[in-house]
């Protein structure tokens, strides 16, 4: 999961500071998510999935399909 959120951030040419600002948090706090030092709260996973237009299951490594779910 941690590698996926880092890879998605890098694929979008964002710095940790930029994505942290989007999430309304500090760069240090976000960095701890990417390294696995802190678990990622569900609300943050949802925000990341919405921002990157993917599913939480993709972020968690439960699927390799990047496409978000449709209703």
C-alpha positions in Angstrom: 0.0 0.0 0.0 2.7 2.5 0.9 4.6 1.9 -2.4 1.3 2.5 -4.3 0.6 5.9 -2.7 4.2 7.0 -3.4 4.1 5.7 -7.0 0.8 7.5 -7.6 2.1 10.7 -6.2 5.3 10.5 -8.3 3.2 9.5 -11.4 1.3 12.8 -10.9 4.6 14.7 -10.5 3.6 15.8 -7.0 5.9 16.4 -4.0 5.1 15.1 -0.6 4.5 18.8 0.4 2.0 19.3 -2.4 -0.1 16.2 -1.6 0.1 17.0 2.1 -1.4 20.4 1.3 -4.2 18.8 -0.7 -4.9 16.5 2.2 -4.7 19.4 4.7 -1.8 18.0 6.7 1.9 18.5 7.2 4.5 17.0 4.9 6.0 15.1 7.8 2.7 13.5 8.6 2.2 12.5 5.0 5.8 11.2 4.7 5.0 8.8 7.6 2.2 7.3 5.6 4.5 6.6 2.6 7.1 5.0 4.8 4.6 2.9 6.7 5.6 4.5 10.0 2.0 5.5 10.6 -1.1 3.7 9.4 -3.2 5.6 6.9 -6.7 6.5 8.3 -9.7 5.5 6.3 -10.7 9.1 5.6 -7.2 9.8 4.1 -7.4 6.6 2.0 -10.8 7.8 0.6 -9.4 11.3 -0.1 -6.4 9.8 -1.9 -8.6 7.4 -4.0 -10.8 10.3 -5.0 -7.9 12.5 -5.9 -6.1 9.9 -7.9 -9.4 8.6 -9.4 -8.8 5.1 -8.3 -10.3 2.8 -5.6 -9.3 2.3 -2.0 -9.0 -1.4 -2.9 -6.3 -0.5 -5.4 -4.5 1.6 -2.8 -4.6 -1.3 -0.4 -3.3 -3.7 -2.9 -6.5 -5.8 -3.0 -6.7 -5.3 -6.8 -4.4 -4.3 -9.6 -7.3 -2.5 -11.4 -6.7 1.2 -11.1 -10.2 2.2 -12.3 -12.5 3.4 -9.6 -15.8 1.6 -8.9 -18.9 2.9 -10.7 -22.3 2.9 -9.1 
